[in-house]
Amino acid sequence: MTKNLVPDELWDRIAPLLPARPVRRHRHPGRLPVPDRVALAGIIYILRKGVAWRDVPSTVVGCSGVTAWRRLRDWRRPVSGRACMPPCWANCAARTC
């Protein structure tokens, strides 16, 4: 489903705009983070279906709605001064549900 929600052309345009993930701690690293492409698929699922964040089916998208929301929150923070989400919104708006 991730490939359907985030085609390769879209991923190639958005991936360079995303901020780099922080380095994991060596001691007590915690859970592995969800890949950025999977989190982006969760965000696009929300935009297309119009469901609440808590209603994202993690078995279909690959991550929970809360994870997708947190990643969107992190991406919207002005770390690099570049907006990384507008290309995604424009692509999603061009498609119909």
DSSP file (Angstrom, degrees, kcal/mol; ACC not computed):
  #  RESIDUE AA STRUCTURE BP1 BP2  ACC     N-H-->O    O-->H-N    N-H-->O    O-->H-N    TCO  KAPPA ALPHA  PHI   PSI    X-CA   Y-CA   Z-CA
    1    1 A M     >        0   0    0      0, 0.0     4,-2.2     0, 0.0     5,-0.2   0.000 360.0 360.0 360.0 -30.7    0.0    0.0    0.0
    2    2 A T  H  >  +     0   0    0      1,-0.2     4,-2.8     2,-0.2    59,-0.1   0.898 360.0  51.8 -61.5 -40.4    2.9    2.4    0.7
    3    3 A K  H  4 S+     0   0    0      1,-0.2    -1,-0.2     2,-0.2     5,-0.1   0.847 109.6  50.7 -64.7 -33.6    3.9    2.2   -3.0
    4    4 A N  H  4 S+     0   0    0      1,-0.2    -2,-0.2    -3,-0.1    -1,-0.2   0.891 116.4  39.7 -70.9 -38.9    0.4    3.1   -4.0
    5    5 A L  H  < S+     0   0    0     -4,-2.2    -2,-0.2     1,-0.3    -1,-0.2   0.844 126.6  33.9 -79.5 -34.5    0.2    6.1   -1.7
    6    6 A V  S  < S-     0   0    0     -4,-2.8    -1,-0.3    -5,-0.2    35,-0.1  -0.792  81.8-161.2-124.0  86.9    3.8    7.3   -2.3
    7    7 A P     >  -     0   0    0      0, 0.0     4,-2.5     0, 0.0     5,-0.2  -0.212  32.5-107.3 -64.5 160.9    4.8    6.6   -5.9
    8    8 A D  H  > S+     0   0    0      1,-0.2     4,-2.5     2,-0.2     5,-0.2   0.851 118.2  55.6 -58.5 -37.4    8.5    6.6   -6.7
    9    9 A E  H  > S+     0   0    0      2,-0.2     4,-1.2     1,-0.2    -1,-0.2   0.923 111.0  44.2 -63.4 -43.7    8.3   10.0   -8.6
   10   10 A L  H  > S+     0   0    0      1,-0.2     4,-2.1     2,-0.2     3,-0.3   0.919 113.3  50.7 -66.4 -43.8    6.8   11.7   -5.5
   11   11 A W  H  X S+     0   0    0     -4,-2.5     4,-2.8     1,-0.2    -2,-0.2   0.888 106.7  54.9 -62.6 -39.0    9.2   10.1   -3.1
   12   12 A D  H  < S+     0   0    0     -4,-2.5    -1,-0.2    -5,-0.2    -2,-0.2   0.824 112.1  44.6 -63.8 -30.9   12.2   11.2   -5.3
   13   13 A R  H  < S+     0   0    0     -4,-1.2     4,-0.2    -3,-0.3    -2,-0.2   0.843 120.9  37.3 -80.1 -35.0   10.9   14.8   -5.1
   14   14 A I  H >X S+     0   0    0     -4,-2.1     3,-1.5     1,-0.1     4,-0.9   0.839  99.2  73.3 -89.6 -34.9   10.2   14.8   -1.4
   15   15 A A  G >< S+     0   0    0     -4,-2.8     3,-0.9     1,-0.3    -1,-0.1   0.854  95.6  51.2 -53.2 -43.4   13.1   12.7    0.1
   16   16 A P  G 34 S+     0   0    0      0, 0.0    -1,-0.3     0, 0.0    -2,-0.1   0.760 107.4  55.7 -68.0 -19.9   15.8   15.3   -0.4
   17   17 A L  G <4 S+     0   0    0     -3,-1.5    -2,-0.2    -4,-0.2    65,-0.1   0.665  86.2  98.1 -84.0 -17.0   13.7   17.9    1.4
   18   18 A L  S << S-     0   0    0     -4,-0.9     3,-0.1    -3,-0.9    57,-0.0  -0.453  81.0-110.2 -75.3 142.8   13.2   15.9    4.5
   19   19 A P        -     0   0    0      0, 0.0    -1,-0.1     0, 0.0     2,-0.1  -0.345  40.7 -95.6 -68.2 154.0   15.4   16.7    7.5
   20   20 A A        -     0   0    0      1,-0.1     3,-0.1    -2,-0.0     0, 0.0  -0.408  40.1-111.6 -69.3 143.9   18.0   14.1    8.5
   21   21 A R        -     0   0    0      1,-0.1    -1,-0.1    -2,-0.1     3,-0.1  -0.512  37.4-105.8 -73.2 142.5   17.0   11.6   11.2
   22   22 A P        -     0   0    0      0, 0.0     2,-0.2     0, 0.0    -1,-0.1  -0.338  40.4 -96.8 -67.0 153.0   18.9   12.1   14.5
   23   23 A V        -     0   0    0      1,-0.1     2,-0.1    -3,-0.1    -3,-0.0  -0.478  41.9-116.4 -70.2 137.2   21.6    9.5   15.3
   24   24 A R        -     0   0    0     -2,-0.2    -1,-0.1     1,-0.1     6,-0.1  -0.463  30.5-105.8 -75.1 146.5   20.3    6.7   17.6
   25   25 A R        -     0   0    0      4,-0.2    -1,-0.1     3,-0.2     3,-0.0  -0.379  17.7-139.1 -67.2 148.6   21.9    6.4   21.0
   26   26 A H  S    S+     0   0    0      1,-0.1     2,-0.5     2,-0.1    -1,-0.1   0.908  90.9  53.0 -75.6 -42.7   24.2    3.5   21.4
   27   27 A R  S    S-     0   0    0      1,-0.3    -1,-0.1     2,-0.1    -2,-0.1  -0.822 128.2  -4.2 -96.7 131.1   23.0    2.7   24.9
   28   28 A H  S    S+     0   0    0     -2,-0.5    -1,-0.3     1,-0.1    -3,-0.2   0.966  74.5 176.1  55.1  61.0   19.2    2.2   25.3
   29   29 A P        -     0   0    0      0, 0.0    -4,-0.2     0, 0.0    -1,-0.1   0.709  23.4-150.2 -73.2 -18.5   18.4    3.1   21.7
   30   30 A G        -     0   0    0     -6,-0.1    -2,-0.0     2,-0.0     2,-0.0  -0.365  45.3 -15.8  80.9-165.8   14.7    2.4   21.9
   31   31 A R  S    S-     0   0    0      1,-0.1     3,-0.0    -2,-0.1     0, 0.0  -0.329  75.2-100.7 -72.2 154.9   12.5    1.2   19.1
   32   32 A L        -     0   0    0      1,-0.1    -1,-0.1    -2,-0.0     2,-0.1  -0.565  45.2-112.5 -70.2 137.5   13.6    1.5   15.5
   33   33 A P        -     0   0    0      0, 0.0    -1,-0.1     0, 0.0     3,-0.1  -0.383  29.6-105.0 -71.7 152.2   12.0    4.5   13.8
   34   34 A V        -     0   0    0      1,-0.1    29,-0.1    -2,-0.1     5,-0.1  -0.530  46.9 -98.1 -70.1 139.3    9.4    4.0   11.1
   35   35 A P     >  -     0   0    0      0, 0.0     4,-2.0     0, 0.0     3,-0.4  -0.259  28.2-120.1 -58.8 148.9   10.9    4.7    7.7
   36   36 A D  H  > S+     0   0    0      1,-0.2     4,-2.5     2,-0.2     5,-0.2   0.858 111.9  56.6 -59.6 -37.4   10.1    8.2    6.3
   37   37 A R  H  > S+     0   0    0      1,-0.2     4,-1.8     2,-0.2    -1,-0.2   0.882 107.0  48.9 -64.7 -37.1    8.3    6.8    3.3
   38   38 A V  H  > S+     0   0    0     -3,-0.4     4,-1.8     2,-0.2    -1,-0.2   0.904 111.4  49.4 -68.4 -41.7    5.9    4.8    5.5
   39   39 A A  H  X S+     0   0    0     -4,-2.0     4,-1.9     1,-0.2    -2,-0.2   0.895 109.9  51.6 -64.0 -39.4    5.1    7.9    7.6
   40   40 A L  H  X S+     0   0    0     -4,-2.5     4,-2.6     1,-0.2    -1,-0.2   0.872 106.0  55.1 -64.5 -36.6    4.5    9.9    4.5
   41   41 A A  H  X S+     0   0    0     -4,-1.8     4,-2.3     1,-0.2    -1,-0.2   0.894 106.5  51.4 -62.6 -39.2    2.1    7.2    3.3
   42   42 A G  H  X S+     0   0    0     -4,-1.8     4,-1.8     2,-0.2    -2,-0.2   0.894 110.3  48.6 -63.7 -39.8    0.2    7.6    6.6
   43   43 A I  H  X S+     0   0    0     -4,-1.9     4,-2.2     2,-0.2    -2,-0.2   0.916 112.2  47.8 -66.1 -43.6    0.0   11.3    6.1
   44   44 A I  H  X S+     0   0    0     -4,-2.6     4,-2.5     1,-0.2     5,-0.2   0.871 107.8  56.3 -66.5 -35.8   -1.3   10.9    2.5
   45   45 A Y  H  X S+     0   0    0     -4,-2.3     4,-2.7     2,-0.2     5,-0.4   0.923 108.0  48.5 -59.6 -43.7   -3.8    8.4    3.7
   46   46 A I  H  X S+     0   0    0     -4,-1.8     4,-2.3     1,-0.2     5,-0.3   0.931 112.6  48.3 -60.8 -46.6   -5.2   10.9    6.1
   47   47 A L  H  < S+     0   0    0     -4,-2.2    -2,-0.2     1,-0.2    -1,-0.2   0.875 117.2  41.2 -64.6 -38.1   -5.4   13.6    3.4
   48   48 A R  H  < S+     0   0    0     -4,-2.5    -2,-0.2    -5,-0.1    -1,-0.2   0.916 123.9  33.8 -77.2 -43.9   -7.1   11.3    0.9
   49   49 A K  H  < S-     0   0    0     -4,-2.7    -2,-0.2    -5,-0.2    -3,-0.2   0.724  91.8-137.7 -88.6 -22.1   -9.5    9.5    3.1
   50   50 A G     <  +     0   0    0     -4,-2.3     2,-0.1    -5,-0.4    -3,-0.1   0.797  50.9 145.8  70.6  28.5  -10.3   12.4    5.5
   51   51 A V        -     0   0    0     -5,-0.3    -1,-0.2    -6,-0.3     2,-0.1  -0.479  54.7 -92.9 -92.2 166.8  -10.2   10.1    8.6
   52   52 A A    >   -     0   0    0     -2,-0.1     3,-1.5     1,-0.1     4,-0.1  -0.383  36.3-110.5 -73.4 157.7   -9.0   11.1   12.1
   53   53 A W  G >  S+     0   0    0      1,-0.3     3,-1.2     2,-0.2    12,-0.2   0.870 119.0  54.9 -57.1 -37.9   -5.4   10.4   13.0
   54   54 A R  G 3  S+     0   0    0      1,-0.2    -1,-0.3    11,-0.2    11,-0.1   0.654 100.1  62.4 -72.5 -13.9   -6.4    7.7   15.4
   55   55 A D  G <   +     0   0    0     -3,-1.5    -1,-0.2     2,-0.1    -2,-0.2   0.296  69.3 122.2 -96.3   9.3   -8.4    5.9   12.6
   56   56 A V    <   -     0   0    0     -3,-1.2     2,-0.9    -4,-0.1     9,-0.5  -0.598  66.1-128.2 -72.2 124.4   -5.4    5.1   10.4
   57   57 A P    >>  -     0   0    0      0, 0.0     4,-2.6     0, 0.0     3,-1.0  -0.631  18.0-163.7 -77.0 108.3   -5.2    1.3    9.8
   58   58 A S  H 3> S+     0   0    0     -2,-0.9     4,-1.4     1,-0.3     6,-0.1   0.777  86.9  60.1 -65.2 -25.1   -1.6    0.5   10.7
   59   59 A T  H 34 S+     0   0    0      2,-0.2    -1,-0.3     1,-0.1     5,-0.1   0.800 113.4  37.2 -71.6 -26.7   -2.0   -2.9    9.0
   60   60 A V  H <4 S+     0   0    0     -3,-1.0    -2,-0.2     3,-0.1   -58,-0.2   0.892 127.4  31.7 -88.9 -46.0   -2.7   -1.1    5.7
   61   61 A V  H  < S-     0   0    0     -4,-2.6    -3,-0.2     2,-0.2    -2,-0.2   0.875 100.6-121.7 -84.6 -39.9   -0.4    1.9    5.9
   62   62 A G  S  < S+     0   0    0     -4,-1.4     2,-0.3    -5,-0.4    -4,-0.1   0.321  83.4  51.7 112.5  -6.5    2.5    0.5    7.9
   63   63 A C  S    S-     0   0    0     -6,-0.2    -1,-0.3   -25,-0.2    -2,-0.2  -0.971  86.2 -97.4-151.2 163.6    2.4    2.9   10.8
   64   64 A S     >  -     0   0    0     -2,-0.3     4,-2.0     1,-0.1     5,-0.1  -0.369  33.8-114.1 -78.9 163.6   -0.1    4.2   13.3
   65   65 A G  H  > S+     0   0    0     -9,-0.5     4,-2.5   -12,-0.2   -11,-0.2   0.848 117.2  56.0 -64.8 -33.9   -1.8    7.5   12.8
   66   66 A V  H  > S+     0   0    0      2,-0.2     4,-2.6     1,-0.2    -1,-0.2   0.898 106.5  50.1 -66.0 -39.5    0.0    8.9   15.9
   67   67 A T  H  > S+     0   0    0      2,-0.2     4,-2.3     1,-0.2    -2,-0.2   0.926 111.6  48.0 -63.3 -44.5    3.3    8.1   14.3
   68   68 A A  H  X S+     0   0    0     -4,-2.0     4,-2.2     1,-0.2    -2,-0.2   0.903 112.1  50.4 -62.5 -41.0    2.4    9.8   11.1
   69   69 A W  H  X S+     0   0    0     -4,-2.5     4,-2.6     2,-0.2    -2,-0.2   0.916 110.1  49.3 -63.8 -43.5    1.2   12.8   13.0
   70   70 A R  H  X S+     0   0    0     -4,-2.6     4,-2.5     1,-0.2    -1,-0.2   0.902 110.9  49.7 -63.1 -40.6    4.4   13.1   15.0
   71   71 A R  H  X S+     0   0    0     -4,-2.3     4,-2.5     2,-0.2    -1,-0.2   0.900 110.4  50.1 -66.6 -38.9    6.5   12.8   11.8
   72   72 A L  H  X S+     0   0    0     -4,-2.2     4,-1.8     2,-0.2    -2,-0.2   0.919 110.6  50.8 -62.2 -43.0    4.4   15.5   10.2
   73   73 A R  H  X S+     0   0    0     -4,-2.6     4,-0.7     1,-0.2    -2,-0.2   0.918 112.1  46.8 -59.0 -44.5    4.9   17.7   13.3
   74   74 A D  H >< S+     0   0    0     -4,-2.5     3,-0.6     1,-0.2    -2,-0.2   0.891 111.7  50.4 -66.7 -39.3    8.7   17.1   13.2
   75   75 A W  H 3< S+     0   0    0     -4,-2.5     9,-0.4     1,-0.2    -1,-0.2   0.799 106.2  55.8 -70.1 -28.1    8.9   17.8    9.4
   76   76 A R  H 3< S+     0   0    0     -4,-1.8    -1,-0.2    -5,-0.2    -2,-0.2   0.634  82.3 104.4 -81.2 -12.8    7.0   21.1    9.8
   77   77 A R  S << S-     0   0    0     -4,-0.7     2,-2.4    -3,-0.6     3,-0.4  -0.468  85.8-113.7 -67.2 137.7    9.4   22.5   12.4
   78   78 A P        +     0   0    0      0, 0.0    -1,-0.1     0, 0.0    -2,-0.1  -0.432  66.4 137.3 -77.1  75.6   11.7   25.1   10.8
   79   79 A V  S    S+     0   0    0     -2,-2.4    -4,-0.1     3,-0.2    -3,-0.0   0.923  82.3  15.5 -83.3 -50.4   14.9   23.1   11.0
   80   80 A S  S    S-     0   0    0     -3,-0.4     3,-0.1     2,-0.3    -1,-0.1   0.466 101.6-114.9-105.9  -2.5   16.4   23.8    7.6
   81   81 A G  S    S+     0   0    0      1,-0.3     2,-0.4    -4,-0.2    -4,-0.0   0.475  82.6 111.0  82.1   0.6   14.2   26.8    6.6
   82   82 A R        -     0   0    0    -65,-0.1     2,-0.6     2,-0.0    -2,-0.3  -0.874  67.7-130.7-109.3 142.1   12.7   24.7    3.8
   83   83 A A        -     0   0    0     -2,-0.4    -7,-0.1     1,-0.1   -65,-0.1  -0.802  23.2-178.9 -88.8 124.9    9.2   23.5    3.7
   84   84 A C        +     0   0    0     -2,-0.6     4,-0.3    -9,-0.4    -1,-0.1   0.621  69.3  59.5-100.3 -13.2    9.1   19.8    2.8
   85   85 A M  S >> S+     0   0    0      1,-0.2     4,-2.1     2,-0.1     3,-0.8   0.783  78.7  79.6 -92.6 -26.1    5.4   19.2    2.8
   86   86 A P  H 3> S+     0   0    0      0, 0.0     4,-2.4     0, 0.0     5,-0.2   0.856  92.5  53.5 -53.6 -39.1    3.9   21.5    0.0
   87   87 A P  H 3> S+     0   0    0      0, 0.0     4,-1.8     0, 0.0     5,-0.1   0.891 110.5  48.7 -61.1 -34.8    4.9   19.2   -2.9
   88   88 A C  H <> S+     0   0    0     -3,-0.8     4,-2.4    -4,-0.3     5,-0.2   0.922 110.9  49.1 -68.3 -44.1    3.1   16.4   -1.1
   89   89 A W  H  X S+     0   0    0     -4,-2.1     4,-2.4     1,-0.2    -1,-0.2   0.894 110.3  51.1 -63.3 -40.4    0.0   18.4   -0.6
   90   90 A A  H  X S+     0   0    0     -4,-2.4     4,-1.4    -5,-0.2    -1,-0.2   0.903 111.6  47.4 -64.8 -40.5   -0.1   19.5   -4.2
   91   91 A N  H  X S+     0   0    0     -4,-1.8     4,-0.8    -5,-0.2    -2,-0.2   0.909 113.4  47.8 -66.2 -41.3    0.2   16.0   -5.4
   92   92 A C  H >< S+     0   0    0     -4,-2.4     3,-0.6     1,-0.2    -2,-0.2   0.877 109.8  52.3 -68.6 -37.5   -2.5   14.7   -3.1
   93   93 A A  H 3< S+     0   0    0     -4,-2.4    -1,-0.2     1,-0.2    -2,-0.2   0.810 103.8  58.6 -68.4 -28.8   -4.8   17.5   -4.0
   94   94 A A  H 3< S+     0   0    0     -4,-1.4     2,-0.2    -5,-0.2    -1,-0.2   0.747 100.7  67.4 -72.3 -22.7   -4.4   16.7   -7.7
   95   95 A R  S << S-     0   0    0     -4,-0.8     2,-0.3    -3,-0.6     0, 0.0  -0.649  78.9-132.9 -97.0 154.1   -5.7   13.1   -7.1
   96   96 A T              0   0    0     -2,-0.2   -48,-0.1     1,-0.1    -2,-0.1  -0.767 360.0 360.0-103.3 154.4   -9.2   12.2   -6.2
   97   97 A C              0   0    0     -2,-0.3    -1,-0.1   -49,-0.1   -49,-0.0   0.482 360.0 360.0 -72.3 360.0  -10.0    9.7   -3.4
